Amino acid sequence: MKLSDIRSALRDLPLSPAKRLGQNFLHDQNLARWIVDQAQITSDDYVVEIGPGLGALTRFILQKGARVLAIEKDARLANFLRMHIDDERLEILHADALKFDWRSLFAHRQVTLLANLPYNISSPLLLRLLEQPSPISLCLLMLQKEMAMRFSASPSSHDYGALTLLVQLHHRVKYLRTVPATVFFPQPDVDSAVVRISPRDSLELPARDDELLASLVRGGFSQRRKQLRKLIRTHVPDWNKVASHLHINPNARAEELSLLQWIDLANFIAPLPRPDARLTKTERFPVVDKKDRILGHASRSEVHGNNLFHRAVHILIFNEAGDVYLQQRSRWKDRHPLKWDSSAAGHVGAEENYDETAQRELKEELGVSVPLQKISKLPAAQRTDHEFIWIYRGLVSGNLVPNKCEIERGKFLSPAVVDGWTSARPEDFAPGFLECWKTYRRKMRSECSSLIQHPQIFSEANDAGSSA
């Protein structure tokens, strides 16, 4: 929109731009078109625009053929967009972006985020958007220039800090250009900048404990002028030894360490356990026939290498809110590394039955022991990796303790979010989990239907259900 159009629209609303909402309207159409072009949007994209205002970017996004969800906090601007942009591909949501449930975006295959972010919410909103796992494939953001410099900073620079590292740990950030205050109405007090933020490949950086790393980084940057040795002494009592081993200047300050050096430091303090490949290869399973009758036993490598029928369990752990815990499989797994999977899962061992295996896997992978309910049994097939699978369900009220050898990370998600994610992006999941989840959801819908029609029968059946 031109400056004259913006002034006219604001008079008609009427609306006096609010500084607390970051209401500075872009009136340079060439810049708006350039910003949208940098996102390389196609008709396959689902674009989320935060703070569309009067639609300076929205119109150019729609010209690319994408579907758009525009989140606008000001009801007057949301109504303006509804009245002035008539396009069935545009959904306008009157909401606060800080309160929006970003997990719902997993239901879309390719999500691009475009935003001219208000300065006062840039940091907390971006940290929420970039939580792992994230449904967003690309962020193209216009931010306060100072904030953009912090996100994209390099070691030993003035802008390099804890926020830099927390963002760059999972993402690559590129500073695209500076945007002068003169292209906005009203003019903000400072210049802005456009940055592109894209996910890193999961294997680009070494494995590490992200919680420990974040704690070290925050401590290290808590007082920038102090030497690092003084700020993280609770984690590293013998700093000279560690600095020598990692080839770090013993008098270094936090800003002098690169992201890789911070990861090396975290891994030196608490080395991540790795599975013993020899034990994994020699582990023996029962080999079964098409009716799940034991024929003999074979090693893991023989079973998987020859696609022999064998047994497994999948456990779905829920919290009191009804959310299910999903784990991302370790990068060390011989099958489906870094794919998302059931809360816990594993093969039935040589001297075990299904129930015993379920309790063992739950304790080994998540550090808990809870009663488990048998849900359903899947026949062995190619889509289950030739496994007969018993599905279990359990409820936890305390904290889980994921086994770092087995699990890269984990997350509680609502069943509706998992439904959308598995439907839109099945390649993100281990194939066995997809079959288990479909079966579980069908079973739950069937039981809900039975409960509505015959509540007394459902109660009796539930009381008689088997548990491990």
Residue pairs with C-beta under 8 A, 6 or more apart in sequence:
1 9
1 25
1 27
1 29
1 54
1 55
1 56
2 27
2 29
3 27
3 185
5 27
5 54
6 25
6 27
6 54
6 185
7 185
9 54
9 80
10 16
10 17
10 25
13 76
13 77
13 80
15 23
15 74
15 76
15 77
17 23
17 24
17 25
17 185
17 186
18 74
20 120
21 73
21 74
21 118
22 51
22 117
22 118
22 119
22 120
22 121
23 53
23 74
23 118
24 116
24 184
24 185
24 186
24 187
24 188
25 53
25 54
25 56
25 184
25 185
26 32
26 53
26 56
26 57
26 116
26 142
26 183
26 184
27 56
27 183
27 184
27 185
28 183
29 56
31 179
31 183
32 56
32 57
32 60
33 60
35 57
35 114
35 140
35 142
35 194
36 57
36 60
36 61
36 64
36 114
38 140
38 176
38 194
38 196
39 47
39 112
39 114
39 138
39 140
39 196
41 47
41 61
41 64
41 65
41 66
41 112
42 64
42 65
42 66
43 64
43 65
43 66
44 66
44 109
44 110
45 64
45 66
45 67
45 110
45 111
45 112
46 66
46 67
46 69
46 105
46 108
46 109
46 110
46 111
46 112
47 61
47 66
47 67
47 68
47 69
47 111
47 112
47 113
47 114
48 68
48 69
48 71
48 105
48 111
48 112
48 113
48 114
48 136
49 57
49 58
49 61
49 68
49 69
49 70
49 71
49 113
49 114
49 115
50 71
50 97
50 113
50 114
50 115
50 116
50 117
50 125
51 71
51 72
51 73
51 97
51 115
51 116
51 117
51 118
52 58
52 70
52 71
52 72
52 77
52 81
52 92
53 72
53 77
53 116
54 77
54 80
54 81
55 80
55 81
55 84
55 85
56 116
57 114
57 116
58 68
58 70
58 81
58 85
58 90
59 85
61 68
61 114
62 68
62 85
62 87
62 89
62 90
65 89
66 89
66 112
67 89
67 90
67 91
68 89
68 90
68 91
69 91
69 93
70 78
70 81
70 90
70 91
70 92
70 93
71 93
71 95
71 97
71 100
72 78
72 81
72 92
72 93
72 94
72 95
73 94
73 95
73 96
73 97
75 94
78 92
78 93
78 94
81 90
81 92
82 92
93 100
97 115
97 121
97 125
98 121
98 124
98 125
98 128
102 128
102 129
102 131
102 134
102 135
102 136
103 135
103 413
103 414
103 417
104 417
104 420
105 111
105 135
105 136
106 135
106 417
106 420
106 421
106 424
106 425
107 417
107 419
107 420
107 421
107 423
107 424
108 135
108 420
108 424
109 424
109 425
110 137
111 135
111 136
111 137
112 136
112 137
112 138
112 139
112 140
113 129
113 136
113 138
113 139
113 140
113 141
114 140
114 141
115 139
115 140
115 141
115 142
116 141
116 142
116 192
117 125
117 126
117 141
117 142
117 143
119 143
119 144
119 147
119 188
119 190
122 141
122 143
122 144
122 147
123 147
123 163
126 139
126 141
126 151
126 167
127 166
127 167
129 136
129 139
130 136
130 139
130 167
130 170
130 171
130 197
132 170
132 409
132 411
133 328
133 340
133 409
133 411
134 170
134 199
135 421
136 199
137 198
137 199
138 196
138 197
138 198
139 195
139 196
139 197
139 198
140 194
140 195
140 196
140 197
141 148
141 194
141 195
141 197
142 179
142 192
142 193
142 194
143 151
143 192
143 193
143 194
143 195
144 188
144 190
144 192
144 193
145 178
145 179
145 190
145 191
145 192
145 193
146 159
146 190
148 175
148 192
148 193
148 194
148 195
149 159
149 175
149 193
150 159
150 160
150 161
150 163
150 164
151 163
151 164
151 167
151 168
151 173
151 195
151 197
152 164
152 173
152 174
152 175
152 195
153 159
153 160
153 161
153 164
154 160
155 255
155 256
155 257
155 258
156 255
156 256
157 255
160 255
161 221
161 224
161 254
161 255
162 217
162 218
162 220
162 221
165 217
165 259
165 262
166 214
166 217
167 173
167 197
168 259
169 205
169 210
169 213
169 259
170 199
170 200
171 197
171 198
171 199
171 200
172 197
172 198
172 199
172 200
173 195
173 196
173 197
174 195
174 196
174 197
175 193
175 194
175 195
176 193
176 194
176 195
176 196
177 193
177 194
178 191
178 192
178 193
179 191
179 192
179 193
179 194
180 191
181 187
181 188
181 189
181 190
181 191
181 192
184 192
202 331
202 338
202 408
203 331
203 338
205 259
205 260
205 263
206 260
206 263
206 264
206 267
207 267
207 272
207 331
207 408
208 263
208 266
208 267
208 272
209 266
209 267
209 270
209 272
209 404
210 409
212 235
212 266
212 269
212 270
213 262
213 263
213 266
215 235
216 232
216 235
216 262
216 265
216 266
216 269
217 254
217 262
219 231
219 232
219 234
219 235
220 228
220 231
220 232
220 254
220 257
220 262
221 254
221 255
222 231
223 231
224 253
224 254
224 255
225 253
226 253
227 251
227 252
227 253
228 239
228 252
228 253
228 254
228 257
229 236
229 239
229 243
229 250
229 251
231 254
232 239
233 239
235 269
236 242
236 265
236 269
239 250
240 250
242 248
242 265
242 268
242 269
243 249
243 250
243 252
244 250
245 268
246 261
246 264
246 265
246 268
248 257
248 261
248 265
249 256
257 265
272 404
273 404
273 405
274 332
274 405
275 330
275 332
275 405
275 406
280 300
280 334
281 299
281 300
281 301
282 299
282 300
283 299
283 300
283 347
283 349
284 297
284 298
284 299
284 300
284 349
284 350
285 297
285 298
285 299
285 300
285 303
285 310
285 311
285 347
285 348
285 349
285 350
286 294
286 296
286 297
286 310
286 311
286 348
286 350
287 294
287 295
287 296
287 297
287 298
287 303
287 308
287 309
287 310
288 294
288 295
288 309
288 310
288 311
288 380
288 388
289 295
289 309
290 309
290 380
292 309
292 311
292 380
292 388
297 350
298 306
298 308
300 334
300 347
302 308
303 310
304 334
304 335
304 385
307 382
307 386
308 386
309 380
309 386
309 387
309 388
310 347
310 348
310 380
310 386
310 387
310 388
311 347
311 348
311 354
311 357
311 387
311 388
311 389
312 345
312 346
312 347
312 348
312 357
312 384
312 385
312 387
312 388
312 389
312 390
312 432
313 345
313 346
313 348
313 354
313 357
313 358
313 361
313 389
313 390
313 391
313 392
314 342
314 344
314 345
314 389
314 390
314 391
314 392
314 432
314 433
314 436
315 342
315 343
315 344
315 345
315 358
315 361
315 362
315 372
315 391
315 392
315 393
315 394
316 324
316 325
316 342
316 343
316 375
316 391
316 392
316 393
316 394
316 436
316 440
317 324
317 325
317 343
317 344
317 362
317 366
317 368
317 370
317 393
317 394
317 395
317 396
317 400
318 324
318 325
318 393
318 394
318 395
318 396
319 325
319 395
319 396
319 397
319 412
320 395
320 397
321 412
322 414
322 415
323 412
323 413
323 414
323 415
324 343
324 412
324 413
324 414
324 415
324 418
325 343
325 366
325 396
325 400
325 410
325 411
325 412
326 340
326 341
326 342
326 343
326 410
326 411
326 412
326 413
326 418
327 340
327 341
327 342
327 343
327 344
327 365
327 402
327 406
327 407
327 408
327 409
327 410
328 338
328 339
328 340
328 341
328 407
328 408
328 409
328 410
329 336
329 337
329 338
329 339
329 340
329 341
329 406
329 407
329 408
329 430
330 337
330 338
330 404
330 405
330 406
330 407
330 408
331 337
331 338
331 408
332 405
335 385
335 430
336 430
336 431
338 408
339 428
339 429
339 430
339 433
340 428
340 429
340 430
340 433
341 429
341 430
341 432
341 433
342 432
342 433
342 436
342 437
343 362
343 365
343 366
343 410
344 361
344 362
344 364
344 365
344 366
345 361
345 365
345 432
345 433
346 357
346 360
346 361
346 364
346 365
347 357
347 387
348 354
348 357
349 357
349 360
352 360
354 390
354 468
355 372
355 374
355 468
356 468
358 372
358 390
358 392
358 468
359 369
359 372
359 468
362 368
362 369
362 370
362 372
362 394
363 369
364 403
364 406
365 402
365 403
365 406
365 407
366 400
366 401
366 402
366 403
367 400
367 401
367 402
367 403
368 396
368 398
368 400
368 401
370 394
370 395
370 396
371 394
371 467
371 468
372 392
372 393
372 394
372 467
372 468
373 392
373 393
373 394
373 465
373 466
373 467
374 390
374 391
374 392
374 465
374 466
374 467
374 468
375 391
375 392
375 393
375 439
375 440
375 443
376 390
376 391
376 439
376 440
376 443
377 388
377 389
377 390
377 391
378 384
378 387
378 388
378 389
378 390
378 391
378 435
378 436
378 439
379 388
380 386
380 387
380 388
383 431
383 432
383 434
383 435
384 431
384 432
384 435
385 431
385 432
387 432
389 432
389 435
389 436
391 436
391 439
391 440
392 468
393 440
400 410
402 409
402 410
413 421
415 441
418 437
419 441
421 428
422 429
422 434
422 437
426 434
447 458
450 457
450 458
451 458
